């Protein structure tokens, strides 16, 4: 089956592509690449890396994604504006300020060829001891989070960066870190619908193309499987938010999943459950997962028509979002950094915190 690679986003190992990574991206028609701090030295190097990735594209550009939330979760730092956390921003009670901050973030990312930001967090910080979400959240009530979510999304998307709200159905009330272990969510179904899901509904109304499914054990949805592998969780997302575009898993190599499932098992289960794109932080495990999907197709554990529908959805988003792709022209990159607007916002935020 053609285009199966579109169902995957992989991480890469360093600041430039290895021969193996070139081969995987080109030969498997990979859907996208997620970038980390290990892939970044400065904006010019980042743009060269993105250009080298996009040279390998098929009919459409790859998704080039990153976690660039501001605060403590910011993969690119050298020359990029370093804004406060979303919790700090929301204390100013200004959606306009949130929009302007994300506008600057987007312009800097787009200048280097990034087109997808795994942000903003829609999680409501209902557990103040929650360290993994903590100040990444806009606040401790649905109203506070909702008020800022659409501003953040608009700031990104009006400046050519696709937003990806996360971590459905809400990671804010947990105590465990899903990077290490599987967090348990004891919230009732009624409370999920009433409170936790509402920021994701707001995100859908802001016309996002992506939404991220978190790795959570939510007994109200499924007592046996984590949300990222649970058909009930994906059905709940679609039904409650009316979201019809791309659902991507959180990284399937995180401890919440890898402690109990191999990359191969997780990939097949997630696609069966309802995921459209599978995220792997390494190409090593990603390619194992891709091979397992090919095998599951042969054995009919995965249904071809279902995968075709997912691929068509992905290609449709790319066709709508990435018209007239042009390689990044490196000498012009500096114009997008240290801008008057970025300096104004950073100075304004400093003065407000005095």
C-alpha positions in Angstrom: 0.0 0.0 0.0 1.3 3.4 -0.9 1.7 6.4 1.4 1.8 4.5 4.6 4.6 6.7 5.8 2.2 9.6 5.9 0.8 8.1 9.1 4.0 8.7 10.9 6.1 11.5 12.3 9.7 10.6 13.5 12.4 12.4 15.4 15.9 12.6 13.9 19.2 12.2 15.7 21.1 15.4 15.2 21.6 18.7 13.6 21.8 17.2 10.1 20.2 14.1 8.5 22.1 10.8 8.5 22.2 8.7 5.3 19.7 6.3 7.0 17.3 9.1 7.8 17.5 10.5 4.3 16.6 7.0 3.0 13.7 6.6 5.4 12.2 10.0 4.7 12.4 9.6 0.9 11.7 5.9 0.5 8.9 5.6 3.1 7.2 8.9 2.1 7.2 10.0 5.8 4.4 12.3 6.8 6.5 14.5 9.1 9.5 15.1 11.4 9.4 16.3 15.0 12.4 18.4 16.1 14.0 18.6 19.5 16.8 20.6 21.1 19.3 18.0 19.9 18.4 19.1 16.3 19.0 22.8 16.9 22.1 25.1 17.0 20.9 28.4 15.6 18.2 29.6 13.2 20.4 29.3 10.1 21.3 25.7 10.9 17.7 24.9 11.6 16.6 26.3 8.3 19.3 24.3 6.4 18.1 21.1 8.2 14.4 21.8 7.3 15.4 22.5 3.7 17.3 19.2 3.5 14.2 17.4 4.9 11.8 19.1 2.5 14.0 18.3 -0.5 13.0 14.6 0.1 9.3 15.3 0.0 6.8 13.6 -2.3 3.8 15.4 -3.6 3.4 17.6 -0.5 5.8 19.0 2.1 6.3 17.2 5.4 4.9 18.4 8.7 7.9 19.9 10.6 6.8 20.0 14.2 8.2 21.1 17.5 7.2 21.7 21.1 7.7 25.5 21.3 5.2 26.5 24.1 7.2 29.2 25.8 8.3 29.0 29.4 10.2 25.9 30.3 9.1 23.9 27.2 11.0 25.6 24.4 13.2 23.5 22.1 14.7 26.4 20.2 16.4 29.0 22.3 19.4 30.6 20.7 18.1 33.9 19.1 14.5 32.8 19.5 12.4 35.0 21.8 12.0 33.4 25.2 8.6 34.3 26.6 7.2 33.4 30.0 5.1 30.4 30.7 1.5 30.4 29.7 0.4 30.5 33.4 2.5 33.7 33.8 1.0 35.2 30.6 -2.6 34.4 31.6 -2.1 36.3 34.9 -2.2 39.5 32.8 -5.8 38.5 31.8 -5.2 39.6 28.2 -6.1 37.4 25.2 -4.6 40.2 23.1 -1.2 39.7 24.8 -1.4 35.9 24.3 -2.2 36.5 20.7 0.7 38.8 20.2 3.2 36.5 21.9 2.1 33.6 19.7 2.3 35.8 16.7 6.0 36.4 17.4 6.6 32.7 18.1 5.0 31.8 14.8 6.9 34.3 12.8 10.2 33.0 14.2 9.3 29.4 13.6 8.0 30.0 10.1 11.2 31.8 9.2 13.1 28.6 9.7 10.6 26.4 7.9 8.8 24.9 10.9 5.1 24.6 10.1 3.5 22.8 13.1 3.7 23.7 16.8 2.6 21.1 19.4 0.9 23.8 21.4 -1.1 25.2 23.2 -1.9 23.1 26.2 -5.6 22.8 26.8 -5.0 21.1 30.2 -6.7 22.7 33.2 -4.4 22.8 36.2 -6.8 21.3 38.8 -3.9 19.6 40.7 -1.5 22.2 41.9 1.1 19.5 42.6 1.1 18.5 38.9 4.7 19.2 37.9 4.6 17.9 34.3 1.9 20.4 33.3 2.2 23.0 36.0 2.8 26.4 34.5 2.4 25.1 31.0 -1.4 25.5 31.6 -3.2 28.8 31.2 -5.0 28.3 34.5 -6.9 26.2 37.1 -10.4 26.7 35.7 -12.0 25.9 32.3 -13.0 29.6 31.9 -9.3 30.8 32.3 -8.0 28.2 29.9 -10.8 28.8 27.3 -10.3 32.5 27.4 -6.7 32.2 26.2 -6.8 29.1 24.0 -8.3 30.7 20.9 -6.0 33.7 21.1 -2.9 31.4 21.2 -4.2 29.4 18.2 -5.1 32.4 16.2 -1.6 33.9 16.9 0.0 30.8 15.5 -2.3 30.0 12.6 -2.6 33.5 11.2 1.1 33.4 10.8 1.5 30.1 8.9 2.0 27.7 11.9 -0.5 24.9 12.4 -1.5 24.6 16.1 -1.9 21.3 17.9 -3.9 21.6 21.1 -3.0 18.9 23.7 -3.2 16.6 25.8 -6.8 15.3 25.3 -8.8 14.6 27.4 -6.8 16.7 29.9 -3.6 16.1 31.8 -4.0 18.9 34.4 -5.4 16.8 37.2 -2.8 14.1 37.3 0.1 13.5 39.6 2.3 11.2 37.5 4.4 12.3 34.5 3.4 10.5 31.3 7.0 10.8 30.1 7.8 8.2 32.8 4.7 6.4 33.9 1.0 6.2 33.0 -1.0 8.9 34.9 -4.4 7.9 36.3 -7.4 10.2 35.8 -10.2 9.5 38.2 -12.5 12.2 36.9 -16.1 11.1 36.1 -17.5 11.1 32.6 -19.8 13.9 33.5 -17.0 16.1 34.8 -14.9 15.3 31.8 -17.7 16.5 29.6 -18.5 19.6 31.7 -14.9 20.8 32.5 -11.9 19.0 30.9 -13.2 18.8 27.4 -14.4 22.4 27.1 -11.0 24.0 26.1 -10.7 21.4 23.4 -14.1 22.4 22.1 -12.9 26.0 22.0 -9.8 24.8 20.1 -12.0 23.0 17.5 -14.1 26.2 17.0 -10.8 28.0 16.4 -10.4 25.7 13.3 -7.4 23.7 14.2 -6.2 21.0 11.9 -4.5 18.9 14.6 -5.3 17.7 18.1 -3.0 15.5 20.3 -4.3 12.5 22.3 -2.5 12.2 25.6 -1.2 9.1 27.3 -3.7 8.8 30.3 -5.5 6.1 32.1 -9.1 7.4 32.2 -11.3 4.7 33.8 -14.4 6.6 32.9 -13.5 6.0 29.2 -11.6 2.7 29.3 -10.5 0.7 32.3 -8.0 -1.4 30.2 -6.2 0.8 27.7 -4.6 4.2 27.9 -6.4 6.9 26.0 -3.9 7.0 23.1 -4.6 3.3 22.4 -8.3 3.3 23.3 -11.1 3.3 20.7 -13.5 4.7 23.4 -11.2 7.7 23.9 -11.0 8.6 20.2 -14.7 8.2 19.8 -15.2 10.5 22.9 -12.9 13.1 21.3 -14.8 13.1 18.0 -18.2 13.1 19.6 -17.6 15.7 22.3 -15.5 18.2 20.4 -17.0 17.6 16.8 -13.3 17.7 15.7 -13.0 16.0 12.2 -9.3 16.6 11.3 -6.0 15.0 12.3 -5.6 13.3 15.7 -2.0 12.7 16.5 -0.7 10.6 19.4 1.7 12.0 22.0 5.1 10.4 21.6 4.6 6.6 21.7 8.1 6.1 23.1 7.1 7.8 26.4 7.2 5.7 29.5 3.4 5.7 29.9 3.3 3.5 26.8 6.7 1.9 26.4 6.5 0.3 29.8 3.7 -2.0 28.7 3.7 -1.9 24.9 6.4 -2.3 22.2 6.6 0.3 19.5 5.1 -2.3 17.1 2.1 -3.1 19.4 1.4 0.6 20.2 1.4 1.6 16.5 -1.1 -1.0 15.5 -3.4 -0.4 18.5 -3.3 3.4 18.1 -4.4 3.2 14.4 -7.1 0.7 15.2 -8.3 3.0 18.0 -8.6 6.0 15.8 -5.3 7.8 15.6 -4.4 9.4 12.2 -0.7 10.1 12.8 1.7 8.2 15.1 4.5 10.2 16.8 7.8 8.6 17.6 10.8 10.5 19.0 13.3 8.3 17.2 13.5 6.9 13.7 14.8 3.6 15.1 11.5 2.7 16.9 9.5 4.6 14.3 10.6 2.3 11.4 9.9 -0.8 13.5 6.4 0.5 14.1 6.0 1.3 10.3 7.0 -2.3 9.5 4.5 -3.6 12.0 1.7 -1.6 10.3 2.7 -3.1 6.9 2.5 -6.6 8.4 -0.8 -5.8 10.1 -2.2 -4.8 6.8 -1.2 -8.1 5.3 -2.8 -10.1 8.1 -5.9 -7.8 7.9 -5.5 -6.8 11.5 -5.6 -3.3 10.0 -8.2 -2.5 7.4 -6.9 -0.9 4.2 -10.0 1.3 3.7 -9.5 2.8 7.2 -5.9 3.7 6.5 -6.7 5.1 3.1 -9.2 7.4 4.8 -6.6 8.6 7.3 -4.0 9.2 4.6 -6.6 11.2 2.5 -7.3 13.4 5.6 -3.6 14.1 6.1 -3.0 14.9 2.4 -6.1 17.1 2.4 -4.7 19.2 5.3 -1.3 19.4 3.5 -2.9 20.5 0.2 -4.9 23.2 2.0 -2.1 24.4 4.3 1.1 24.2 2.2 0.5 25.9 -1.1 3.5 27.0 -3.2 6.2 25.6 -0.9 9.5 27.4 -1.3 12.9 26.5 0.3 13.9 28.9 3.1 16.4 31.5 1.9 19.0 31.5 4.7 20.3 35.1 4.3 16.8 36.5 5.1 16.2 34.6 8.3 17.8 37.2 10.6 15.1 39.7 9.7 12.5 37.6 11.6 14.5 37.6 14.8 15.0 40.3 17.5 12.1 42.2 15.8 10.7 45.4 17.1 7.5 43.6 18.1 9.4 40.9 20.0 11.4 43.4 21.9 8.3 45.5 22.7 6.5 42.4 24.1 9.4 41.2 26.2 9.9 44.7 27.6 6.2 45.0 28.3 6.2 41.7 30.1 9.2 42.7 32.2 7.6 45.9 33.2 4.3 44.2 34.2 6.2 41.8 36.4 8.0 44.5 38.3 
